[in-house]
């Protein structure tokens, strides 16, 4: 077996490292563009940031530098602690806050009643527009199945997330607590 000259080996090794780094960077960049930070707030603000009084409107917001710049559409829905639907899908729209921060948000009406386990959860789904109908239908099926089995919130989200990912989208979950003084 003939030995490889040192310079040729170093060049080949450097080329392999550069290719692995380029593939890794591209993969991380794509994953970063899919992930987003979500917040759930009462309007007007409650005494604690994660409290959602039943008489307050609910603001669901994507807070990331890519807010409003994605080619995918964002939709939000509200569930209770048992994974039952509290509010239907609503689109999020881009907005610039007073501090100059760009966000995507939607506002839901007050709950009016105490949800199961006093939990209000927002699921935000970012999806490619061409798969919107399929994701909506799948989401409806998942929520119906969870309700039929008297399931839990984590079951609803656990079934939804891989399905949305398979269809080219992503979902994030955030939850808040309804205070004891509310009913």
N, C-alpha and C positions, 0 to 999 in steps of 0.2 A: 504494500500500500504506500502510495506516494504522499508525503507530508504537504500540507497546505502552507504556503508562505505566510508569515506573520501579518504583513500588511493586508493581504487579501482576506485573511480570517477576521481581522479587526474591522475592515470595511463591511464584510458580510454580517458580522455581529451587530455593528452599528445600524445597518439597514433593517435588520430584524427588530431591533429595539424601537426604531423610529416607526415602523409599521404597527407594532403592538401599541405604542403610545397613541398613534393617530386613530386607530380603531377604538381604543379605550376612550379617548377624548370625545369622539363622535357619539359613542354610546351614552356617555354621561351627559353630554349636551342634549341629546334627544330625551333622556329621562328627566332632566331638569326642566325642559320645556313642558313636559306633561304634568309634573307635580306643581301644586300650588297651595298656598296657605289660605285657610278659610276661617272666618270668624262669625259668631252669632251674637247679636246684641239686642237689647230691648230699647225701644224708642218711645218715650224718653228713657234715659239711662236709669237702670235700677241701682240699688245701694251697693251691690256687688257685681262685677263684670259678667259673671256666669249665671246670674239670676235673670229669669224671664217671667215677669208677672203676667198673669192671664189677661190683664187689661191693657197691656202695652203692645204696640206693633213690634214686629220682629224683623230685624235687618240682617240679611245674610250677605256676606261680602268676601270676595277674593282679594287678598292683599298681597300682591307680588308685583315685581317690576314689569312682568309681562302682561299684567291685567289690561284687557282691552286690545291687546296686540296679537292674540292668538288667532290662527285661522280656524280654530274649533269653537263651537258655540257652547256657552255655559248655561246650565239650568239648575235650579234648586228645588227641593221639596222638603217638607217637614214630616217627621215621624215621631211617635211617642216611644216610651221605653219598651213597649211590646212589639215594636216594628210596624205598628199600624199607621196608616196615612193620616196626617193631620191637615196637610195642605198640598194640593196638586203641584205639579211641575210649573215653575215660572222661569222665564228667561232672565238672566242677569244682563245688565247694560253697563257700559263703561261710563265712568264719571271721574272728575277731578275734584278732590276734597279741597277745603279752604287752605290747608297746609301745602297744597301742590301735589300731594300724593295721588297717583292714579289707581283707581280700584274698579272692580265690577261688582254691582250689587243689585239686590231686589228687596222689596219690602212686603212682608206678609201681614195680613190683618191680625188683630188680637185673637188669642185662642178662644176665649170665652168660657172655657171649662178646664178643669185640671186634667192633664194627660196621664196615661198609665205610668206608674212609678215616678210621677212628677218630673219626668224627663222630656225635654224637647230636643230633638236632634235634627240637624240640617244635613242633608246629603247634597253635595254639589257635584254635578256630572259635567265634565267637559267632553264633548263628542264631536266627531267629524260630521258636518252637515249632511253628507250623503248617507250616514248610518243612523240618523236621528229617528226615523220611523221604527227601525228594527230595535234600537235601544229602548225607545218608549214602550214598545210592545213587551219586550223582555222584562223591563222594570215592572210593568203592570202584573205580569205573570208571577214574578218573584214575590212581590208584595202580597198578592192574593194567596199564594201558597203559604207564606209566613203567617198570614192571618188565619187561614184554615187550620193550621197546626198549633195555633196559639203560641207562636214563636217569640223570639226576642229580637231586639234591635241589632245585636251583633250578628245574628243569623241573617237578617235582611241585608245588612251591609256586606257580610262575608260572602253571600251568594251574588250580590250585585257587582262587586269590584272585579272579580276575574272575568265576568261576562263583558263588562264595559271595556276592560283592557283588551280582550280578544277582538272586540269590534273597533279597536283603534282609539279608544278614549281613556279617560281616567276619572276616578271619583275620590272625593275626600269627605270625611265625616267630622262634624263638630257638634257638641251637645252642651246644653245648659240645663239648669235646675229651676223648677217652679218653686218659689218660696212657700214654706208651710203656712204663712199668713194668707195665702191665696186660696181660700175655700176650705 
